[in-house]
């Protein structure tokens, strides 16, 4: 949850700058676009870490094989995170009592968040783009 707050703070700053420069409806569309780019690039990359996840030393991987998400899975995960937020954030809190410690968006996209110490990302992989 703390990683999501760090990422939300970073994206919120970007969104406020955009809102100051363009019309409100354009800012709303751009904020969704920027969010998809941010999570697609960072979570889809080989490290599986956004800035917030890097700070907390966690990463997201495919639950089947522990591999990197890539663009498609990371974008699906981000889209499903909106579903997790809908019923008062219940989908996010689901990991507190789930046996696999997965949120709804993890379950829907077949991903899991793991400690980076136990599942280390490849060296120098943070900030690298997802494989095509």
Backbone torsions as a table, in degrees:
resi	resn	phi	psi	omega
1	UNK	NA	-38.3	180.0
2	UNK	-65.0	-36.4	177.9
3	UNK	-63.9	-40.3	177.8
4	UNK	-63.9	-36.7	178.4
5	UNK	-67.4	-40.4	177.2
6	UNK	-62.8	-45.9	179.1
7	UNK	-64.1	-40.2	178.7
8	UNK	-64.1	-37.6	177.6
9	UNK	-63.4	-46.4	178.8
10	UNK	-62.2	-46.8	179.8
11	UNK	-67.9	-32.7	177.3
12	UNK	-64.2	-39.6	177.0
13	UNK	-63.0	-46.2	178.0
14	UNK	-60.5	-43.6	-179.2
15	UNK	-63.8	-38.0	179.3
16	UNK	-67.1	-37.2	176.7
17	UNK	-65.0	-44.5	179.6
18	UNK	-62.8	-43.1	-179.7
19	UNK	-61.9	-31.6	179.0
20	UNK	-72.7	-20.8	-174.1
21	UNK	-101.6	-23.4	-174.7
22	UNK	-132.6	173.9	177.0
23	UNK	-63.9	154.3	-175.9
24	UNK	-57.3	-46.3	-177.3
25	UNK	-66.6	-33.2	176.2
26	UNK	-67.3	-39.5	179.5
27	UNK	-63.1	-38.2	179.1
28	UNK	-64.2	-46.7	179.1
29	UNK	-63.1	-44.2	-180.0
30	UNK	-65.3	-34.3	-179.8
31	UNK	-65.0	-39.5	175.2
32	UNK	-64.7	-43.8	-179.9
33	UNK	-61.5	-45.7	179.7
34	UNK	-63.7	-40.3	177.9
35	UNK	-61.5	-44.6	178.7
36	UNK	-64.9	-40.1	177.0
37	UNK	-64.3	-45.1	-178.6
38	UNK	-59.4	-54.6	-177.2
39	UNK	-72.0	-36.2	177.4
40	UNK	-62.2	-43.8	-178.4
41	UNK	-70.7	-53.3	-173.5
42	UNK	-75.9	-49.5	179.8
43	UNK	-72.7	-29.5	179.4
44	UNK	-78.5	-17.9	-179.5
45	UNK	-71.1	174.0	-175.6
46	UNK	-62.2	-26.6	-179.6
47	UNK	-80.1	-26.9	-177.9
48	UNK	67.3	25.6	-174.7
49	UNK	-127.4	129.0	166.0
50	UNK	-81.6	179.0	177.3
51	UNK	-60.3	-43.9	179.2
52	UNK	-61.8	-42.4	178.3
53	UNK	-67.1	-37.0	178.5
54	UNK	-63.2	-44.1	179.0
55	UNK	-60.0	-39.4	-178.1
56	UNK	-91.2	2.5	176.7
57	UNK	59.1	46.4	173.5
58	UNK	-129.2	165.1	178.5
59	UNK	-151.4	161.1	179.1
60	UNK	-110.3	134.6	-178.5
61	UNK	-135.7	165.5	173.5
62	UNK	-66.9	135.2	-176.9
63	UNK	-72.6	-21.9	-178.2
64	UNK	-75.1	-41.5	-174.3
65	UNK	-134.8	2.1	178.8
66	UNK	74.3	10.7	-178.2
67	UNK	-83.8	172.6	178.3
68	UNK	-67.4	153.9	-174.4
69	UNK	-74.0	-41.8	-171.9
70	UNK	79.1	173.1	-175.9
71	UNK	-60.8	-51.9	-171.8
72	UNK	-61.1	-49.4	-178.0
73	UNK	-67.6	-39.0	-179.9
74	UNK	-67.6	-37.2	177.3
75	UNK	-69.6	-38.4	175.1
76	UNK	-61.9	-44.5	179.6
77	UNK	-60.1	-44.2	180.0
78	UNK	-65.0	-43.1	177.8
79	UNK	-60.4	-43.8	179.6
80	UNK	-68.5	-21.7	178.0
81	UNK	-64.3	-26.4	174.9
82	UNK	-66.8	-36.1	176.3
83	UNK	-66.6	-37.2	177.5
84	UNK	-63.3	-31.4	-177.0
85	UNK	-82.0	-24.5	-172.5
86	UNK	-54.8	-56.6	-177.0
87	UNK	-83.1	67.7	179.6
88	UNK	57.5	33.2	177.4
89	UNK	76.3	12.7	-177.2
90	UNK	-55.9	-37.5	-179.5
91	UNK	-63.3	-28.9	176.5
92	UNK	-76.0	-40.1	-178.7
93	UNK	-75.4	-13.7	-178.3
94	UNK	-54.1	-33.4	-177.9
95	UNK	-64.7	-17.7	-179.7
96	UNK	-67.3	-29.9	-179.9
97	UNK	-120.9	0.7	177.6
98	UNK	-75.8	137.3	-178.9
99	UNK	-61.1	-36.3	-179.7
100	UNK	-90.3	0.5	-179.6
101	UNK	59.5	40.0	-179.6
102	UNK	-108.1	143.2	170.8
103	UNK	-81.2	174.3	177.5
104	UNK	-62.7	-40.7	-178.6
105	UNK	-69.9	-26.2	172.6
106	UNK	-68.0	-45.3	-179.4
107	UNK	-62.7	-44.8	-177.5
108	UNK	-67.6	-27.8	-178.5
109	UNK	-107.1	6.6	179.6
110	UNK	55.5	52.1	178.1
111	UNK	-128.6	168.0	176.2
112	UNK	-150.6	145.2	176.1
113	UNK	-93.7	130.0	-175.9
114	UNK	-129.4	158.1	174.3
115	UNK	-68.8	133.5	-179.5
116	UNK	-67.2	-24.7	178.4
117	UNK	-67.7	-37.1	-179.8
118	UNK	-83.9	-31.8	-179.7
119	UNK	-124.6	73.2	-173.4
120	UNK	-66.0	139.6	174.9
121	UNK	-72.6	162.6	176.0
122	UNK	-57.8	149.0	179.9
123	UNK	-58.7	141.6	177.5
124	UNK	53.4	36.5	-176.7
125	UNK	-99.4	-11.4	-178.4
126	UNK	-66.0	131.9	178.5
127	UNK	83.2	5.1	176.5
128	UNK	-88.6	143.9	-177.6
129	UNK	-71.8	157.4	175.5
130	UNK	-64.2	154.0	175.8
131	UNK	-67.0	149.4	-177.5
132	UNK	-68.5	NA	NA
